Amino acid sequence: MDSFEITGPSKIEGFFKPKGNKNAALPMIAAACLTEEEVTLKNVPVIRDVQYMIDLLRLAGAECEWEGDGVLRLNSRRITNFDLDPEICSKIRASILLAGPFLARNGYVRFPPPGGDVIGRRRLDTHFVSLGSMGAKIEWDGSAYVLKAEKKLMGREIFLDEPSVTGTENALMAASLASGTTLIKNAACEPHVQDLCGMLVKMGSSISGISTNRLEITGEGSLHGAEAEISPDYIETGSVVALAALTGGRIEIDSLQKDHVEPVLISFRKLGIETEFKDGILTVPENQELAVKTDFGDAIPTVSDGPWPGFPADLTSIALVTATGSRGTVLVFEKMFESRMFFVDKLVSMGAKIVLCDPHRAVITGPSKLRAQYMSSPDIRAGMALLIAASIAEGKSVISNAHQIDRGYENIDRRLSDLGLKIKRV
């Protein structure tokens, strides 16, 4: 199994272009199953989770071919197997995203419990309630969930009990082939949900309310092929912004959508990170002296995640490690997943001054002089946070389970090495 060796302290500088949004690519690959015509996706990140989705589709009977850098062609006309492979499903949370398209197209899907990052309980209730209200019957056969619809799915008014991203995406895809109109209230509206909506519209679906938490979908009898492009990954962007600020390097980041990164930069500013955005280029100036910006009255500030346009949950691990290099005290409050912060013991062993108050809150006082450690990556985002910590620590750190980081970041070792980071894959 691969590991990363990082020698610090290191400094990155130069020009960086983020890959396509992982969290948009996965549902858009699933949406290709809604039509028998060819679908072309551009700016697809070449990462493990994408490959897992492709493997699931190929086992179902779909044709999936890479064509050029980040271009993926999919044709689902020959899909005949709607029983998802249990081994692959155990590796990827996004396997759940095939439930809506397969059910809408075939009236049947069987999928084992999805795997992915172990960051706490990740309930499926929102998926089952929305698909069930559209006419699906849900059963557990002892090893997998079985969803059946004896008749065509029917459009319904659905109020999601939480603004689940994947729950919204499954409802969106199923509704696109359902009869009548579906109204999704309390819908997620993250940029990757917007990307999926844009793709479905290009395929012939009628969707109003895109970018809001109220989506109205008029079902179509069939959808056609289309070409869609995945937006740049603002989570990858946020990771590199933090790395540049902590290592003191100047980085220019290209091809961004400003409204996608604004919620990230507002919270990073609390940790002392200043950036400039001009003509589509986000610049992180060099040699920043990071200092926590206190709230009015000199109160300790909080960096907390929330549904879009709140600070993304996928960047709370990155914010936490950034706080170890910023002068002052800050509370990081991760509301969504009760195990996301369980990697902080590794930062403490490196010398970070962190008090884990409970599964959701940590108080960090910085700056801390970190020392190199041998560590294991527990999930995608914690792995990236540990990589950043190793970049500013004294000595050589080793991060095992590099495949966890590979699941969300394409060739990150090579791309960061090109920017000057002392990193190699072992």
N, C-alpha and C positions, 0 to 999 in steps of 0.2 A: 504494500500500500504506500502511496506517495506521501512524502512530507515536504514541508518548506523549511529551508534554512535561511534565516534572516540575520544579518550582522548589523548591529546598530552602535551608536546612533548613525542614521543614514539621512539623506536628503534627496527629495525628488524635485525636479524642475523640468519645464518644457511644455509641450503641447499634447493634450489628451482628448481623444474623441470617444465618448461613451458608446457602448454597444446598445442594441435594442433592449427595451424593457422586458425582462424575464416574465414579470407578472402580466404583461400584455400578450407576449408570445404564446404562452400556454393555453389560455382560453381561445385565442384566435386559431391555433392549430386545431383545437377541438371543434370550433365553429365550421371548419372546412367539411366536417361530416354532415352538415345540414343540406348539402347539395351533391348531386351526382356529377356536376361539372367541375372543371379544374379550378383550383384556387392557388394564387401565387402570393406568397408573403415575402416582403423585403425587410432588411435590417433585422433578421432573426439572429439572436445570440447563439453561438455554437457552444452550448453548455450541457452538462449532464442531464438536467431536468428536461430540457428540450428533447434530448435524445431518448429519454425514457418515454416521453409522449409519442414520439415518432415510432418507437418500438411497439407501443400499445396499438397504434393505428395499423401498423404493418401486420401484426398478428390478427387484427380484425379483418384484414383483406384490402386495406387502402394502399395506394401507391404514393410513396413519399420520396422525393429526390431533391438533393441539393444541387443547385445550379449557380455557380459563382459564389462570391463572398456574401454570405448572409441571405441568399435567395433560396427559398424553399417552395417546391411545387408539390401540391397534394391533390390526389384524385380519389374520391371515396365511392365511386360508382359500384365497386365490387365488394363492398363490405358485406360480409355474411355472418361473421362471428361477433356476437354481442355479449359474450362472456369474457370479461376482462381478466388478463393474466394476473394471478395473485402475487407472484414474485415481484413483478414490476410495480404493481400497485403498492406494495409494502415499502417501496423506495421513494414514492413521490405523492405528495398531498394532492397535486393537480389532477390525479387520475379521476377524482370526483367530478371534474369538469366534463367528462364524457357522458355522465348520467343524463343530462338534459338533451343533448343532441341525439344520442342513441334512442332514448325513450320517444322523443318527438318523431324520429324517422321510422322506427321499427315497432314501437309499442312495447319494447322489452329491453331491459339491460340488467346484467348481473355483475356486481362489482364488489370485491373484497374490501375490507376497511382500508382507507388510504393511509399511507405512511407519511414520510417527510420529516421536517424538523421536530424534535422533541422539545417543545417550548411550553408545554402545558396542555390542558384539555382543549381540543379543537372540535367542537360539536358539529353534527351534521343536521340537527333539527331544522334549521332554516331551509335547507335544501328540500327535506322531506315534506315540510309544511307547504312550501310553494308548489312543488311538483304534485303533491297529493291534492291540493285544491284545484289543480288543472285536470284531474281525472286519473292520476296514477295510484295504484295500490302498492304499498310497500311491505315487504316481508323480509324476515331474517331466516335463512335456511340452515343456520348452524355455522356457516363459514363465510357467508357473503350476503349482501343486500340484494334483493330481487325487486325490481320495479316493473310493473306491468300496467298497460292501459288498453283495455278491451276495445275502446273506441278512440277516435282522434282526440287529442288533447283540446280542451276548451279554454278560451281566454277567460280570465277571472280578475277581480280586484283583490290584490294581495298586499297585506301589510306585514313586512318583514319584522320579526321580533328583535332583530339587530341588523345594522347596516353591513351585513356580511358581503365581502367582495365576491367570493366564489358563489355564494348563495344568490346574489344578484345576477351574476353571469349565467348561472344555470337557468334561472328563471327567464332571463332575456333570450337565451338560445331556444329554449323550449317554446316560449311564446311566439317566436318568429315563424314557427310552423303550425301553431295552434289555430283553431277556428275562433274568429271573433277578436275582441280587443282585450288586452291584458293591461291592467294598471298596477305598477309596482310602487308602493309607498315605502318610505324609509329605505330607499335603495342606496347602495354605495355609489359614489360618483368619482372615485379615484381616476387619475389619468388613464390607467390601464382599462378601466371599465369604459371610459370614453373611446379608447382605441377600438375595443370590441364593438361598441355601438356603431362607430364609423364603418367598420368592416361589414357588419350586418346590413347597414343601409346600402352599401355598394352591392351587396348580394341580392337586394330587392326588398328588404324588410322596411317597414314604415315605423320609425321610432321618433317620438317627440320627448322633449325634456332632457336631452343629453346634457350632461354636466350638472344636473340637478339631482335631488333625491326623490324625484317623482317622475317615473318613466312610463310612457304609454306606448304600447306596441300593438300594431294591427297585424294579426297573423296572416300569412300568405300560404297559398296552396303549395307552393314550391319556391325555392330560392335558386339563383343561378351563380355561376362562377364569378370571380372577381379578383382584382389585384389590390392588395392593401399593404401599407408600410407601418411598421412598428415604431413608435416614438422612442427617443433616447431614454435610457434608464436613469431616472433621477435618483434612485437609490445608489447606483454605482457612482453617479456624480457626487452625491453627498459624501460617500466614502472617500473619494479622492480629494475633495475639498478639505476634509478633516485631516487626512494624511499630509497634505501639502502644508497646512497651517501648523501642524505639530512639528514637522521636520524643518520648517523655515524656508521652504522652497517656493518659487513663483511658478504657478501653473496657469495655463490658459486652456479652457475647456470649451469645445466647439459643439455646434449643432444642438443647442438646447432650446426648449420652450420655456420662456421666463415664468409663466404661471405655474409650471410644474415644479420649479425649484424655489419659488418664493417662500412657501411654508417651511422649507428646510433651512433657508438662509436666515429667516427671522429668528428661529430657535438657536442656530449656531452663533448668531450675533450675541446672544446672552452669554455665550462661552468665550466671547472676545474675538471671534473670527470675522474679519472684514473682507468683503468681496466687492468687485466692480462688474457690472453687466453692461456691455455695449456692443451693438451690432451683432447680436447672437453669440458673443464670446463672453464667458464668465471667467474673470481673472481673480486668482488668489495672490495678493501681493506677498513678497518674500519678507522673511525675518520679522514676522508679527510677534509681539509680546502679548500672549494671550492672558486676559484677565476677565474674570466673571463680572458681568454687569449686574449690580444689585438692583432690586426693585426700589421704588420710591420709599423713603424712610430707612434706607440702608438694610432692607429686608432680604433674606436669602431667596434667590429666584428659583423657579421650578421649570424644568424642561419636561413636558409631558406629551404623550402621544394622544391621538384621537382620530375619529373618522375624518376623511378629507373634507375641507382643506386644513385639517390639523396636522401636526407634526407626524410623519409616518412612523408606525410601530417598528418597521424594519430598520429604522435608523437609531433607535434608542440605545442599542449596544454601542454604536459608533459615537453617539453623544456622550455616553458614559466614559468611554476611554479618552475622549477629547477633554473631558473635565479633569482628568488626572494630570493634564499638562497645562491647565489654566489656573492662574493665581486667584484663590478665593474658594468659596463654598457654594455648592449648588445641590438641589434635590432633583434627581431623575426619577420620574414617576411613569412606570410602564403599566398602563391600565388593562391591557388586553390579554396578555398571556402570563400565567403565574410562574412559569419556569424560564422565562426569557433571561432573567438576571442571574441565574445560577452559575454562570461562568465567572462571576466577579472574584471568586476565590483564587482564580488563576492570576488576576490582576493584583490581588493582595499579596500573593506569593512573589510578585515582581517588585513589590514595594509601594504599591498604590495605597493611599489613605482613603478607604471606603468603609462605610458602615451600611451593611445590608439590613434595613429596618424590618422588612417583611418581603414576601415574594414579589411585590410590585414596586417597592421604593428603596432607593439607595441614596445616601448622602456622601458626596465626594468632596474632599478638600485637596486642593492642589496649589502649586505644582509638586509632583512627586518625581524623584529620581528613580527611574525603573531599572531593574537589572534583568539580564537574560534568563530565560527559563526553558525547560522542556515542557511542552503543553500539547493538549489534544483538542482539536476543533469539535465542539459539540453540535454546532449547527452552522448554517451559511453565514448569518450576520455576526454571531459571536466569533466565528472563525476569522472574519475580516477584521473585527475589533482587535483580536489578539495579534493579527498580522501588523496592524497599525501600532499596537503597543510595542511589539518586538522591534519596530523600525526606529523607535526613540530610546530603546533600552540599551544599556551598556553590555556589549558582548554578543555572542552568537546564540540565538534562540532557535528552537526546533518546534514546528507545529505539525504534529501528525494528523492523520485523517484529512489530508489536503483535499480529498475528493469532496468533502463537505463544502469547501469554499468554491471548488470547481462547479458545483451544482448551480451557482448563481453568478459567477464572474468568469467571463471567457478569457482564457490564457492570461490570467491576472499576473502571474509571475513574470512572464515575458514582457508584458506591457508596462509593468512597473519597473522592471529592470531597464527597459529602454529610457525610463525617466530618471535613472540613476540609483534606484533602490538596490541595496546589496541583498539580493534574494536569489536562491536557486532551488530547483526541484530535485529531490533525492528519491 
